[in-house]
Amino acid sequence: MIQIEVVFATSSLQKIVTLEVEPQCSIADAIARSQIQEFFPEYELLSLPVGIFGKRQFSPEQYQLKNGDRIEIYRPLNKTPNQKRLERARK
């Protein structure tokens, strides 16, 4: 068994779930097993982009986890960085 973390955050809540899985476990399986979805019912976490320590993973079903991996689930942005800059410039 290996130890991993599954992480997701909103502007008001962040959750880190630590769990042990078998080495052949995929990112998608680990997210489902972490039950992190219960804390964020308004998001479909399995359909959001994911990464390992900030590096985007485009095939979460195929990536095999390693001991100590941190799965980060990326939520959609309300505004792009360009939109935010434009709003600040207008002020």
N, CA, C and O atoms as a CHARMM CRD file, in Angstrom:
* protein
*
  364
    1    1 MET  N      0.84700  -1.19300   0.00000 PROA 1      0.00000
    2    1 MET  CA     0.00000   0.00000   0.00000 PROA 1      0.00000
    3    1 MET  C      0.88600   1.24700   0.00000 PROA 1      0.00000
    4    1 MET  O      1.98500   1.26000   0.55400 PROA 1      0.00000
    5    2 ILE  N      0.36100   2.29800  -0.64700 PROA 2      0.00000
    6    2 ILE  CA     1.06600   3.57700  -0.68000 PROA 2      0.00000
    7    2 ILE  C      0.16400   4.65100  -0.09200 PROA 2      0.00000
    8    2 ILE  O     -1.06100   4.52600  -0.11300 PROA 2      0.00000
    9    3 GLN  N      0.77100   5.69800   0.42800 PROA 3      0.00000
   10    3 GLN  CA     0.00800   6.79100   1.02400 PROA 3      0.00000
   11    3 GLN  C     -0.00200   7.97500   0.05300 PROA 3      0.00000
   12    3 GLN  O      1.03600   8.36500  -0.48100 PROA 3      0.00000
   13    4 ILE  N     -1.20500   8.54300  -0.16600 PROA 4      0.00000
   14    4 ILE  CA    -1.37100   9.68500  -1.07000 PROA 4      0.00000
   15    4 ILE  C     -2.29600  10.70400  -0.42500 PROA 4      0.00000
   16    4 ILE  O     -2.90200  10.44500   0.61400 PROA 4      0.00000
   17    5 GLU  N     -2.39400  11.87600  -1.06100 PROA 5      0.00000
   18    5 GLU  CA    -3.34300  12.90400  -0.63400 PROA 5      0.00000
   19    5 GLU  C     -4.19800  13.31400  -1.82900 PROA 5      0.00000
   20    5 GLU  O     -3.73000  13.33400  -2.96800 PROA 5      0.00000
   21    6 VAL  N     -5.45300  13.63900  -1.54900 PROA 6      0.00000
   22    6 VAL  CA    -6.36300  14.19700  -2.54600 PROA 6      0.00000
   23    6 VAL  C     -6.78100  15.56200  -2.01300 PROA 6      0.00000
   24    6 VAL  O     -7.22300  15.67700  -0.87000 PROA 6      0.00000
   25    7 VAL  N     -6.64200  16.60500  -2.85000 PROA 7      0.00000
   26    7 VAL  CA    -6.83300  17.98000  -2.40700 PROA 7      0.00000
   27    7 VAL  C     -7.80200  18.71200  -3.33000 PROA 7      0.00000
   28    7 VAL  O     -7.73000  18.58500  -4.55200 PROA 7      0.00000
   29    8 PHE  N     -8.71300  19.48300  -2.72600 PROA 8      0.00000
   30    8 PHE  CA    -9.59000  20.37500  -3.48400 PROA 8      0.00000
   31    8 PHE  C     -9.90700  21.56800  -2.59500 PROA 8      0.00000
   32    8 PHE  O    -10.01800  21.43500  -1.37700 PROA 8      0.00000
   33    9 ALA  N    -10.05200  22.74600  -3.22100 PROA 9      0.00000
   34    9 ALA  CA   -10.32500  23.94800  -2.44000 PROA 9      0.00000
   35    9 ALA  C    -11.24800  24.88000  -3.21100 PROA 9      0.00000
   36    9 ALA  O    -11.19700  24.96600  -4.43800 PROA 9      0.00000
   37   10 THR  N    -12.09000  25.57200  -2.45900 PROA 10     0.00000
   38   10 THR  CA   -12.88800  26.66800  -2.99000 PROA 10     0.00000
   39   10 THR  C    -12.43900  27.91600  -2.23500 PROA 10     0.00000
   40   10 THR  O    -11.52800  27.85200  -1.41000 PROA 10     0.00000
   41   11 SER  N    -13.07200  29.03900  -2.51500 PROA 11     0.00000
   42   11 SER  CA   -12.68400  30.26200  -1.81000 PROA 11     0.00000
   43   11 SER  C    -13.04600  30.19200  -0.32200 PROA 11     0.00000
   44   11 SER  O    -12.46900  30.91700   0.48900 PROA 11     0.00000
   45   12 SER  N    -13.98900  29.33100   0.03500 PROA 12     0.00000
   46   12 SER  CA   -14.42000  29.27100   1.43200 PROA 12     0.00000
   47   12 SER  C    -14.01600  27.98900   2.17000 PROA 12     0.00000
   48   12 SER  O    -14.08100  27.94400   3.39800 PROA 12     0.00000
   49   13 LEU  N    -13.60200  26.95200   1.44400 PROA 13     0.00000
   50   13 LEU  CA   -13.30500  25.67800   2.10000 PROA 13     0.00000
   51   13 LEU  C    -12.20700  24.95000   1.33700 PROA 13     0.00000
   52   13 LEU  O    -12.21900  24.90200   0.10700 PROA 13     0.00000
   53   14 GLN  N    -11.26000  24.38500   2.07700 PROA 14     0.00000
   54   14 GLN  CA   -10.26800  23.51600   1.45200 PROA 14     0.00000
   55   14 GLN  C    -10.25200  22.20400   2.20900 PROA 14     0.00000
   56   14 GLN  O    -10.43200  22.17200   3.42600 PROA 14     0.00000
   57   15 LYS  N    -10.03500  21.12500   1.48100 PROA 15     0.00000
   58   15 LYS  CA   -10.05200  19.80500   2.09200 PROA 15     0.00000
   59   15 LYS  C     -8.87700  18.99000   1.56600 PROA 15     0.00000
   60   15 LYS  O     -8.62900  18.93900   0.36200 PROA 15     0.00000
   61   16 ILE  N     -8.16000  18.35400   2.48500 PROA 16     0.00000
   62   16 ILE  CA    -7.06900  17.44400   2.15600 PROA 16     0.00000
   63   16 ILE  C     -7.42300  16.09100   2.75900 PROA 16     0.00000
   64   16 ILE  O     -7.62000  15.97500   3.96900 PROA 16     0.00000
   65   17 VAL  N     -7.50200  15.08100   1.92000 PROA 17     0.00000
   66   17 VAL  CA    -7.82900  13.73900   2.38600 PROA 17     0.00000
   67   17 VAL  C     -6.60800  12.85200   2.16000 PROA 17     0.00000
   68   17 VAL  O     -6.12100  12.73400   1.03500 PROA 17     0.00000
   69   18 THR  N     -6.12000  12.23600   3.22100 PROA 18     0.00000
   70   18 THR  CA    -4.99400  11.30700   3.13800 PROA 18     0.00000
   71   18 THR  C     -5.55100   9.89500   3.16400 PROA 18     0.00000
   72   18 THR  O     -6.40100   9.56700   3.99300 PROA 18     0.00000
   73   19 LEU  N     -5.06700   9.05700   2.24900 PROA 19     0.00000
   74   19 LEU  CA    -5.53300   7.68000   2.24700 PROA 19     0.00000
   75   19 LEU  C     -4.45500   6.75000   1.72400 PROA 19     0.00000
   76   19 LEU  O     -3.48000   7.17900   1.10800 PROA 19     0.00000
   77   20 GLU  N     -4.65400   5.46800   1.98500 PROA 20     0.00000
   78   20 GLU  CA    -3.74900   4.43800   1.50000 PROA 20     0.00000
   79   20 GLU  C     -4.45500   3.66700   0.39800 PROA 20     0.00000
   80   20 GLU  O     -5.60600   3.25500   0.53600 PROA 20     0.00000
   81   21 VAL  N     -3.72700   3.48500  -0.70700 PROA 21     0.00000
   82   21 VAL  CA    -4.26500   2.74900  -1.84900 PROA 21     0.00000
   83   21 VAL  C     -3.19300   1.78400  -2.35500 PROA 21     0.00000
   84   21 VAL  O     -2.02700   1.88400  -1.97300 PROA 21     0.00000
   85   22 GLU  N     -3.59300   0.85800  -3.20900 PROA 22     0.00000
   86   22 GLU  CA    -2.61500  -0.04500  -3.80500 PROA 22     0.00000
   87   22 GLU  C     -1.84900   0.70500  -4.90200 PROA 22     0.00000
   88   22 GLU  O     -2.38600   1.64900  -5.48200 PROA 22     0.00000
   89   23 PRO  N     -0.62200   0.30800  -5.19300 PROA 23     0.00000
   90   23 PRO  CA     0.21200   1.01900  -6.16000 PROA 23     0.00000
   91   23 PRO  C     -0.38600   1.10500  -7.56300 PROA 23     0.00000
   92   23 PRO  O     -0.03900   2.03100  -8.29700 PROA 23     0.00000
   93   24 GLN  N     -1.24900   0.20700  -7.96700 PROA 24     0.00000
   94   24 GLN  CA    -1.83300   0.21600  -9.29900 PROA 24     0.00000
   95   24 GLN  C     -3.03800   1.14700  -9.41200 PROA 24     0.00000
   96   24 GLN  O     -3.65000   1.23000 -10.47700 PROA 24     0.00000
   97   25 CYS  N     -3.38300   1.83800  -8.35200 PROA 25     0.00000
   98   25 CYS  CA    -4.56000   2.70500  -8.30900 PROA 25     0.00000
   99   25 CYS  C     -4.37000   3.90600  -9.23700 PROA 25     0.00000
  100   25 CYS  O     -3.29000   4.49500  -9.29200 PROA 25     0.00000
  101   26 SER  N     -5.42800   4.26100  -9.96200 PROA 26     0.00000
  102   26 SER  CA    -5.36800   5.43300 -10.84100 PROA 26     0.00000
  103   26 SER  C     -5.83400   6.67400 -10.07900 PROA 26     0.00000
  104   26 SER  O     -6.38300   6.57400  -8.98200 PROA 26     0.00000
  105   27 ILE  N     -5.61000   7.82700 -10.67100 PROA 27     0.00000
  106   27 ILE  CA    -6.04800   9.08400 -10.06000 PROA 27     0.00000
  107   27 ILE  C     -7.56100   9.08900  -9.88700 PROA 27     0.00000
  108   27 ILE  O     -8.06600   9.44900  -8.82400 PROA 27     0.00000
  109   28 ALA  N     -8.27500   8.69300 -10.91800 PROA 28     0.00000
  110   28 ALA  CA    -9.73900   8.68800 -10.86500 PROA 28     0.00000
  111   28 ALA  C    -10.24800   7.76700  -9.74600 PROA 28     0.00000
  112   28 ALA  O    -11.18100   8.12300  -9.02700 PROA 28     0.00000
  113   29 ASP  N     -9.63600   6.58800  -9.60200 PROA 29     0.00000
  114   29 ASP  CA   -10.03400   5.67200  -8.53200 PROA 29     0.00000
  115   29 ASP  C     -9.76600   6.27300  -7.15800 PROA 29     0.00000
  116   29 ASP  O    -10.59100   6.15100  -6.25300 PROA 29     0.00000
  117   30 ALA  N     -8.61800   6.91900  -7.00100 PROA 30     0.00000
  118   30 ALA  CA    -8.25000   7.51400  -5.71600 PROA 30     0.00000
  119   30 ALA  C     -9.21200   8.63600  -5.33300 PROA 30     0.00000
  120   30 ALA  O     -9.59000   8.75700  -4.16800 PROA 30     0.00000
  121   31 ILE  N     -9.60900   9.45300  -6.30200 PROA 31     0.00000
  122   31 ILE  CA   -10.56000  10.52800  -6.01700 PROA 31     0.00000
  123   31 ILE  C    -11.88200   9.94000  -5.54100 PROA 31     0.00000
  124   31 ILE  O    -12.47000  10.42200  -4.57300 PROA 31     0.00000
  125   32 ALA  N    -12.34200   8.90600  -6.21900 PROA 32     0.00000
  126   32 ALA  CA   -13.59800   8.26300  -5.82600 PROA 32     0.00000
  127   32 ALA  C    -13.49000   7.65500  -4.42600 PROA 32     0.00000
  128   32 ALA  O    -14.41800   7.78000  -3.62700 PROA 32     0.00000
  129   33 ARG  N    -12.38200   7.00700  -4.12700 PROA 33     0.00000
  130   33 ARG  CA   -12.19900   6.37000  -2.81600 PROA 33     0.00000
  131   33 ARG  C    -12.04100   7.38700  -1.68000 PROA 33     0.00000
  132   33 ARG  O    -12.37500   7.09300  -0.53200 PROA 33     0.00000
  133   34 SER  N    -11.54200   8.56200  -1.99700 PROA 34     0.00000
  134   34 SER  CA   -11.30600   9.57000  -0.95500 PROA 34     0.00000
  135   34 SER  C    -12.60400  10.12700  -0.38400 PROA 34     0.00000
  136   34 SER  O    -12.61000  10.67300   0.72000 PROA 34     0.00000
  137   35 GLN  N    -13.69300   9.99800  -1.11700 PROA 35     0.00000
  138   35 GLN  CA   -15.00600  10.52100  -0.73100 PROA 35     0.00000
  139   35 GLN  C    -14.98100  12.03800  -0.53700 PROA 35     0.00000
  140   35 GLN  O    -15.79500  12.58000   0.21100 PROA 35     0.00000
  141   36 ILE  N    -14.06500  12.71600  -1.20000 PROA 36     0.00000
  142   36 ILE  CA   -13.96100  14.16800  -1.10700 PROA 36     0.00000
  143   36 ILE  C    -15.17900  14.84400  -1.72800 PROA 36     0.00000
  144   36 ILE  O    -15.50000  15.98500  -1.39400 PROA 36     0.00000
  145   37 GLN  N    -15.85000  14.14200  -2.62500 PROA 37     0.00000
  146   37 GLN  CA   -17.04500  14.67200  -3.28500 PROA 37     0.00000
  147   37 GLN  C    -18.12200  15.05700  -2.25800 PROA 37     0.00000
  148   37 GLN  O    -18.90000  15.98000  -2.50000 PROA 37     0.00000
  149   38 GLU  N    -18.17100  14.37300  -1.13800 PROA 38     0.00000
  150   38 GLU  CA   -19.18000  14.66000  -0.11300 PROA 38     0.00000
  151   38 GLU  C    -19.05100  16.08100   0.45200 PROA 38     0.00000
  152   38 GLU  O    -20.04300  16.66100   0.89400 PROA 38     0.00000
  153   39 PHE  N    -17.85300  16.63400   0.44100 PROA 39     0.00000
  154   39 PHE  CA   -17.62700  17.97600   0.97000 PROA 39     0.00000
  155   39 PHE  C    -17.95800  19.06800  -0.04400 PROA 39     0.00000
  156   39 PHE  O    -18.15900  20.22500   0.32500 PROA 39     0.00000
  157   40 PHE  N    -18.01300  18.69600  -1.32100 PROA 40     0.00000
  158   40 PHE  CA   -18.24500  19.66000  -2.39700 PROA 40     0.00000
  159   40 PHE  C    -19.31000  19.13900  -3.35800 PROA 40     0.00000
  160   40 PHE  O    -19.00700  18.86700  -4.51900 PROA 40     0.00000
  161   41 PRO  N    -20.55200  18.99400  -2.89300 PROA 41     0.00000
  162   41 PRO  CA   -21.59100  18.40100  -3.75200 PROA 41     0.00000
  163   41 PRO  C    -21.93700  19.25300  -4.98100 PROA 41     0.00000
  164   41 PRO  O    -22.50700  18.74100  -5.94500 PROA 41     0.00000
  165   42 GLU  N    -21.59700  20.54600  -4.95300 PROA 42     0.00000
  166   42 GLU  CA   -21.92000  21.42300  -6.07800 PROA 42     0.00000
  167   42 GLU  C    -20.96800  21.24300  -7.26700 PROA 42     0.00000
  168   42 GLU  O    -21.21800  21.79300  -8.33900 PROA 42     0.00000
  169   43 TYR  N    -19.88200  20.48300  -7.09400 PROA 43     0.00000
  170   43 TYR  CA   -18.91200  20.23100  -8.15600 PROA 43     0.00000
  171   43 TYR  C    -18.93400  18.76200  -8.55100 PROA 43     0.00000
  172   43 TYR  O    -19.15700  17.89200  -7.70900 PROA 43     0.00000
  173   44 GLU  N    -18.70500  18.48700  -9.81700 PROA 44     0.00000
  174   44 GLU  CA   -18.52600  17.12000 -10.30400 PROA 44     0.00000
  175   44 GLU  C    -17.01200  16.89100 -10.37900 PROA 44     0.00000
  176   44 GLU  O    -16.40000  17.07700 -11.43000 PROA 44     0.00000
  177   45 LEU  N    -16.42400  16.48800  -9.26100 PROA 45     0.00000
  178   45 LEU  CA   -14.97000  16.45400  -9.12200 PROA 45     0.00000
  179   45 LEU  C    -14.28300  15.51800 -10.11100 PROA 45     0.00000
  180   45 LEU  O    -13.17100  15.80200 -10.55600 PROA 45     0.00000
  181   46 LEU  N    -14.92200  14.41600 -10.45800 PROA 46     0.00000
  182   46 LEU  CA   -14.28300  13.47600 -11.37600 PROA 46     0.00000
  183   46 LEU  C    -14.19200  14.01100 -12.79700 PROA 46     0.00000
  184   46 LEU  O    -13.45500  13.46100 -13.61600 PROA 46     0.00000
  185   47 SER  N    -14.92300  15.06800 -13.10200 PROA 47     0.00000
  186   47 SER  CA   -14.86100  15.62400 -14.45600 PROA 47     0.00000
  187   47 SER  C    -13.94700  16.85200 -14.54200 PROA 47     0.00000
  188   47 SER  O    -13.72400  17.37500 -15.63400 PROA 47     0.00000
  189   48 LEU  N    -13.41700  17.31700 -13.40700 PROA 48     0.00000
  190   48 LEU  CA   -12.54100  18.49000 -13.40000 PROA 48     0.00000
  191   48 LEU  C    -11.09800  18.09400 -13.71400 PROA 48     0.00000
  192   48 LEU  O    -10.71700  16.94100 -13.51200 PROA 48     0.00000
  193   49 PRO  N    -10.29300  19.04000 -14.20500 PROA 49     0.00000
  194   49 PRO  CA    -8.87900  18.74700 -14.46200 PROA 49     0.00000
  195   49 PRO  C     -8.14500  18.42200 -13.15600 PROA 49     0.00000
  196   49 PRO  O     -8.49600  18.92600 -12.08900 PROA 49     0.00000
  197   50 VAL  N     -7.12500  17.57400 -13.26300 PROA 50     0.00000
  198   50 VAL  CA    -6.34600  17.17000 -12.09200 PROA 50     0.00000
  199   50 VAL  C     -4.85700  17.25800 -12.39100 PROA 50     0.00000
  200   50 VAL  O     -4.43700  17.32200 -13.54600 PROA 50     0.00000
  201   51 GLY  N     -4.06900  17.25900 -11.31900 PROA 51     0.00000
  202   51 GLY  CA    -2.62100  17.26100 -11.46200 PROA 51     0.00000
  203   51 GLY  C     -1.98000  16.58700 -10.26900 PROA 51     0.00000
  204   51 GLY  O     -2.62300  16.33400  -9.25100 PROA 51     0.00000
  205   52 ILE  N     -0.70700  16.30300 -10.41700 PROA 52     0.00000
  206   52 ILE  CA     0.10800  15.75000  -9.33300 PROA 52     0.00000
  207   52 ILE  C      1.16000  16.80000  -9.00400 PROA 52     0.00000
  208   52 ILE  O      2.02400  17.09500  -9.83000 PROA 52     0.00000
  209   53 PHE  N      1.09100  17.36800  -7.79400 PROA 53     0.00000
  210   53 PHE  CA     2.01600  18.42300  -7.36200 PROA 53     0.00000
  211   53 PHE  C      2.12200  19.54600  -8.40000 PROA 53     0.00000
  212   53 PHE  O      3.22300  19.98500  -8.73100 PROA 53     0.00000
  213   54 GLY  N      0.98600  20.00500  -8.90700 PROA 54     0.00000
  214   54 GLY  CA     0.95600  21.14000  -9.81400 PROA 54     0.00000
  215   54 GLY  C      1.22700  20.81800 -11.27200 PROA 54     0.00000
  216   54 GLY  O      1.17000  21.71500 -12.11300 PROA 54     0.00000
  217   55 LYS  N      1.51500  19.58700 -11.59400 PROA 55     0.00000
  218   55 LYS  CA     1.74300  19.20200 -12.98500 PROA 55     0.00000
  219   55 LYS  C      0.48700  18.51400 -13.50700 PROA 55     0.00000
  220   55 LYS  O      0.10100  17.45100 -13.02100 PROA 55     0.00000
  221   56 ARG  N     -0.14200  19.12900 -14.49400 PROA 56     0.00000
  222   56 ARG  CA    -1.41600  18.64900 -15.03600 PROA 56     0.00000
  223   56 ARG  C     -1.27600  17.24200 -15.59500 PROA 56     0.00000
  224   56 ARG  O     -0.31200  16.92700 -16.29300 PROA 56     0.00000
  225   57 GLN  N     -2.25000  16.40400 -15.27700 PROA 57     0.00000
  226   57 GLN  CA    -2.30600  15.03700 -15.79000 PROA 57     0.00000
  227   57 GLN  C     -3.50600  14.93600 -16.73000 PROA 57     0.00000
  228   57 GLN  O     -4.64900  15.13000 -16.31400 PROA 57     0.00000
  229   58 PHE  N     -3.23900  14.63200 -17.99300 PROA 58     0.00000
  230   58 PHE  CA    -4.29700  14.61300 -18.98500 PROA 58     0.00000
  231   58 PHE  C     -4.97200  13.25400 -19.11800 PROA 58     0.00000
  232   58 PHE  O     -6.00900  13.14600 -19.77300 PROA 58     0.00000
  233   59 SER  N     -4.40900  12.22300 -18.51400 PROA 59     0.00000
  234   59 SER  CA    -4.99700  10.88000 -18.54600 PROA 59     0.00000
  235   59 SER  C     -5.08300  10.32300 -17.12700 PROA 59     0.00000
  236   59 SER  O     -4.32800   9.41800 -16.77100 PROA 59     0.00000
  237   60 PRO  N     -6.00500  10.86200 -16.31000 PROA 60     0.00000
  238   60 PRO  CA    -6.06600  10.41700 -14.91200 PROA 60     0.00000
  239   60 PRO  C     -6.41000   8.94000 -14.74800 PROA 60     0.00000
  240   60 PRO  O     -6.10300   8.34400 -13.71600 PROA 60     0.00000
  241   61 GLU  N     -7.04400   8.34500 -15.75600 PROA 61     0.00000
  242   61 GLU  CA    -7.39100   6.91800 -15.65900 PROA 61     0.00000
  243   61 GLU  C     -6.16400   6.03700 -15.87200 PROA 61     0.00000
  244   61 GLU  O     -6.16000   4.87800 -15.45700 PROA 61     0.00000
  245   62 GLN  N     -5.12000   6.57100 -16.51600 PROA 62     0.00000
  246   62 GLN  CA    -3.95000   5.76700 -16.85100 PROA 62     0.00000
  247   62 GLN  C     -2.76000   6.01100 -15.91900 PROA 62     0.00000
  248   62 GLN  O     -1.88700   5.15100 -15.80800 PROA 62     0.00000
  249   63 TYR  N     -2.70900   7.15000 -15.25700 PROA 63     0.00000
  250   63 TYR  CA    -1.58100   7.46100 -14.37500 PROA 63     0.00000
  251   63 TYR  C     -1.60400   6.53100 -13.16600 PROA 63     0.00000
  252   63 TYR  O     -2.62900   6.40500 -12.49600 PROA 63     0.00000
  253   64 GLN  N     -0.48500   5.88700 -12.89200 PROA 64     0.00000
  254   64 GLN  CA    -0.39800   5.02300 -11.71400 PROA 64     0.00000
  255   64 GLN  C      0.29200   5.79300 -10.59800 PROA 64     0.00000
  256   64 GLN  O      1.39900   6.30500 -10.76400 PROA 64     0.00000
  257   65 LEU  N     -0.37600   5.86100  -9.47700 PROA 65     0.00000
  258   65 LEU  CA     0.09900   6.65500  -8.34800 PROA 65     0.00000
  259   65 LEU  C      1.37100   6.08000  -7.72900 PROA 65     0.00000
  260   65 LEU  O      1.63200   4.87800  -7.77300 PROA 65     0.00000
  261   66 LYS  N      2.15000   6.99800  -7.15000 PROA 66     0.00000
  262   66 LYS  CA     3.37300   6.63400  -6.43400 PROA 66     0.00000
  263   66 LYS  C      3.22900   7.08300  -4.97900 PROA 66     0.00000
  264   66 LYS  O      2.43100   7.96800  -4.67100 PROA 66     0.00000
  265   67 ASN  N      3.99100   6.47700  -4.11100 PROA 67     0.00000
  266   67 ASN  CA     3.92700   6.82200  -2.69500 PROA 67     0.00000
  267   67 ASN  C      4.20900   8.31600  -2.50900 PROA 67     0.00000
  268   67 ASN  O      5.19200   8.84000  -3.03300 PROA 67     0.00000
  269   68 GLY  N      3.34400   8.98800  -1.76400 PROA 68     0.00000
  270   68 GLY  CA     3.51900  10.39800  -1.47100 PROA 68     0.00000
  271   68 GLY  C      2.91400  11.35100  -2.48300 PROA 68     0.00000
  272   68 GLY  O      2.99200  12.56500  -2.29600 PROA 68     0.00000
  273   69 ASP  N      2.30600  10.83800  -3.56100 PROA 69     0.00000
  274   69 ASP  CA     1.68700  11.71000  -4.55600 PROA 69     0.00000
  275   69 ASP  C      0.57000  12.54600  -3.92800 PROA 69     0.00000
  276   69 ASP  O     -0.14200  12.09500  -3.03100 PROA 69     0.00000
  277   70 ARG  N      0.44200  13.77200  -4.42700 PROA 70     0.00000
  278   70 ARG  CA    -0.61700  14.67700  -3.98400 PROA 70     0.00000
  279   70 ARG  C     -1.47800  14.98800  -5.20600 PROA 70     0.00000
  280   70 ARG  O     -1.03800  15.68100  -6.12300 PROA 70     0.00000
  281   71 ILE  N     -2.69800  14.47500  -5.21300 PROA 71     0.00000
  282   71 ILE  CA    -3.62200  14.70900  -6.32000 PROA 71     0.00000
  283   71 ILE  C     -4.33500  16.02700  -6.06700 PROA 71     0.00000
  284   71 ILE  O     -5.00700  16.19800  -5.05000 PROA 71     0.00000
  285   72 GLU  N     -4.18200  16.95400  -7.00100 PROA 72     0.00000
  286   72 GLU  CA    -4.83400  18.25500  -6.88900 PROA 72     0.00000
  287   72 GLU  C     -5.95000  18.32800  -7.92200 PROA 72     0.00000
  288   72 GLU  O     -5.72600  18.08800  -9.10900 PROA 72     0.00000
  289   73 ILE  N     -7.14500  18.65800  -7.46800 PROA 73     0.00000
  290   73 ILE  CA    -8.28900  18.81100  -8.35800 PROA 73     0.00000
  291   73 ILE  C     -8.46500  20.30400  -8.58900 PROA 73     0.00000
  292   73 ILE  O     -8.58100  21.07600  -7.63600 PROA 73     0.00000
  293   74 TYR  N     -8.48300  20.71200  -9.85900 PROA 74     0.00000
  294   74 TYR  CA    -8.52400  22.13200 -10.20100 PROA 74     0.00000
  295   74 TYR  C     -9.95500  22.56200 -10.50800 PROA 74     0.00000
  296   74 TYR  O    -10.60100  22.01800 -11.40400 PROA 74     0.00000
  297   75 ARG  N    -10.43500  23.53300  -9.76200 PROA 75     0.00000
  298   75 ARG  CA   -11.79200  24.04000  -9.99400 PROA 75     0.00000
  299   75 ARG  C    -11.77200  25.07900 -11.11000 PROA 75     0.00000
  300   75 ARG  O    -10.73400  25.67600 -11.39200 PROA 75     0.00000
  301   76 PRO  N    -12.91500  25.28900 -11.73800 PROA 76     0.00000
  302   76 PRO  CA   -12.97200  26.30400 -12.79400 PROA 76     0.00000
  303   76 PRO  C    -12.82300  27.70600 -12.19900 PROA 76     0.00000
  304   76 PRO  O    -13.28800  27.97500 -11.09100 PROA 76     0.00000
  305   77 LEU  N    -12.17200  28.58400 -12.94500 PROA 77     0.00000
  306   77 LEU  CA   -11.99700  29.96000 -12.49600 PROA 77     0.00000
  307   77 LEU  C    -13.25300  30.76600 -12.78400 PROA 77     0.00000
  308   77 LEU  O    -13.88600  30.59000 -13.82500 PROA 77     0.00000
  309   78 ASN  N    -13.61200  31.65100 -11.85800 PROA 78     0.00000
  310   78 ASN  CA   -14.74100  32.54200 -12.09200 PROA 78     0.00000
  311   78 ASN  C    -14.39000  33.58500 -13.13200 PROA 78     0.00000
  312   78 ASN  O    -15.21000  33.94100 -13.97800 PROA 78     0.00000
  313   79 LYS  N    -13.16900  34.06900 -13.05900 PROA 79     0.00000
  314   79 LYS  CA   -12.66200  35.06300 -14.00000 PROA 79     0.00000
  315   79 LYS  C    -11.23600  34.68700 -14.37500 PROA 79     0.00000
  316   79 LYS  O    -10.48100  34.16000 -13.55900 PROA 79     0.00000
  317   80 THR  N    -10.88500  34.96800 -15.61800 PROA 80     0.00000
  318   80 THR  CA    -9.51300  34.69900 -16.04700 PROA 80     0.00000
  319   80 THR  C     -8.60100  35.79000 -15.49200 PROA 80     0.00000
  320   80 THR  O     -9.07600  36.86800 -15.13500 PROA 80     0.00000
  321   81 PRO  N     -7.30900  35.52500 -15.41700 PROA 81     0.00000
  322   81 PRO  CA    -6.37800  36.56900 -14.96000 PROA 81     0.00000
  323   81 PRO  C     -6.46900  37.84500 -15.80100 PROA 81     0.00000
  324   81 PRO  O     -6.32700  38.94600 -15.26800 PROA 81     0.00000
  325   82 ASN  N     -6.70300  37.70800 -17.10600 PROA 82     0.00000
  326   82 ASN  CA    -6.84400  38.89300 -17.95400 PROA 82     0.00000
  327   82 ASN  C     -8.07300  39.71500 -17.57700 PROA 82     0.00000
  328   82 ASN  O     -8.01200  40.94400 -17.54900 PROA 82     0.00000
  329   83 GLN  N     -9.17900  39.05000 -17.28800 PROA 83     0.00000
  330   83 GLN  CA   -10.38400  39.76400 -16.87500 PROA 83     0.00000
  331   83 GLN  C    -10.15100  40.52200 -15.57400 PROA 83     0.00000
  332   83 GLN  O    -10.60500  41.65600 -15.42400 PROA 83     0.00000
  333   84 LYS  N     -9.45300  39.90300 -14.64200 PROA 84     0.00000
  334   84 LYS  CA    -9.16900  40.56300 -13.37000 PROA 84     0.00000
  335   84 LYS  C     -8.28900  41.79500 -13.56300 PROA 84     0.00000
  336   84 LYS  O     -8.52100  42.83500 -12.94700 PROA 84     0.00000
  337   85 ARG  N     -7.27300  41.66800 -14.42900 PROA 85     0.00000
  338   85 ARG  CA    -6.39500  42.82000 -14.71300 PROA 85     0.00000
  339   85 ARG  C     -7.17100  43.96800 -15.33700 PROA 85     0.00000
  340   85 ARG  O     -6.97100  45.12700 -14.97400 PROA 85     0.00000
  341   86 LEU  N     -8.04900  43.65400 -16.26700 PROA 86     0.00000
  342   86 LEU  CA    -8.86200  44.68900 -16.90500 PROA 86     0.00000
  343   86 LEU  C     -9.74700  45.42500 -15.88600 PROA 86     0.00000
  344   86 LEU  O     -9.88000  46.64800 -15.92700 PROA 86     0.00000
  345   87 GLU  N    -10.33900  44.66100 -14.98600 PROA 87     0.00000
  346   87 GLU  CA   -11.17900  45.28600 -13.94900 PROA 87     0.00000
  347   87 GLU  C    -10.36400  46.19900 -13.04200 PROA 87     0.00000
  348   87 GLU  O    -10.81900  47.28700 -12.68800 PROA 87     0.00000
  349   88 ARG  N     -9.16200  45.76700 -12.66100 PROA 88     0.00000
  350   88 ARG  CA    -8.30600  46.61300 -11.82900 PROA 88     0.00000
  351   88 ARG  C     -7.88800  47.87400 -12.58000 PROA 88     0.00000
  352   88 ARG  O     -7.84000  48.95800 -11.99800 PROA 88     0.00000
  353   89 ALA  N     -7.58900  47.73900 -13.85900 PROA 89     0.00000
  354   89 ALA  CA    -7.17200  48.89300 -14.66600 PROA 89     0.00000
  355   89 ALA  C     -8.31200  49.89600 -14.81200 PROA 89     0.00000
  356   89 ALA  O     -8.06400  51.10200 -14.82800 PROA 89     0.00000
  357   90 ARG  N     -9.53600  49.43500 -14.91700 PROA 90     0.00000
  358   90 ARG  CA   -10.68300  50.32200 -15.05300 PROA 90     0.00000
  359   90 ARG  C    -10.91600  51.15500 -13.78700 PROA 90     0.00000
  360   90 ARG  O    -11.39600  52.28600 -13.85100 PROA 90     0.00000
  361   91 LYS  N    -10.56800  50.57600 -12.64900 PROA 91     0.00000
  362   91 LYS  CA   -10.75100  51.28700 -11.37400 PROA 91     0.00000
  363   91 LYS  C     -9.72400  52.37700 -11.28400 PROA 91     0.00000
  364   91 LYS  O     -9.68600  53.10900 -10.29500 PROA 91     0.00000
